[in-house]
Each structure stands twice: as structure tokens, then as C-alpha cells.
Amino acid sequence: MPGVQTLVPVMLNHVHEGRLTLERFVGLTAHGPQRIYNIAGKGRIAVGYDGDLTLVSLAAKRTISDE
């Protein structure tokens, strides 16, 4: 997924600032692409699905720049 390096931190910033729930973030970044692109075995943590995970620290701070 292009832009995921900046998409995740920007969206998690919205979660942190209360503009987006964590559940909605998961829906948009995991369930949504799986549903839109009809990707089998993705988008959930469940038996029969691939074990793709992203671990983040909600306490970490980074600055995104154009460099």
C-alpha cells in the first residue's frame, strides 16, 4: 500500500487527538482494503487469516517532513 509510512502515523495522530477512534482506524486500514480489493485471508486476526501485524507505540513522537 503506497504511503503507508506516513498514513499510519498521521492517522494515529488523529486517534490521539480524538478525531478518530482506534477501532475506526483499524477498519480503515485493515478491513477496508481487504473488502475493497477482495483480498482473501487478510484484514483480520482470526483462524485462517494471514498473521500480518503492525506494532506501534502510541507514546512515540516523530516529525514527518518533506525530506
CORURDA-V74055 format. One record per backbone hydrogen bond with DSSP energy under -0.5 kcal/mol. CO is the residue of the C=O (numbers start at 1). NH is the residue of the N-H. E is the energy in kcal/mol with one decimal. If there is no record, write none. Layout:
co/nh/e
CO/NH/E
CO/NH/E
//
This chain:
co/nh/e
1/4/-1.4
3/6/-1.2
3/7/-2.9
4/8/-1.7
6/10/-2.1
7/11/-2.8
8/12/-2.6
9/13/-1.7
10/14/-1.6
11/15/-1.8
12/16/-2.8
13/17/-2.2
14/19/-2.2
14/20/-1.1
15/18/-1.6
21/25/-2.2
22/26/-2.3
23/27/-2.2
24/28/-2.6
25/29/-2.3
26/30/-2.4
26/31/-1.2
27/32/-2.9
30/34/-1.4
31/35/-2.3
32/36/-3.1
33/37/-2.6
34/38/-0.5
34/39/-1.6
38/40/-0.7
39/42/-1.0
41/50/-3.2
44/46/-0.8
46/49/-2.1
50/52/-1.0
51/53/-0.6
56/58/-0.6
57/60/-1.1
62/64/-0.5
63/65/-0.6
//
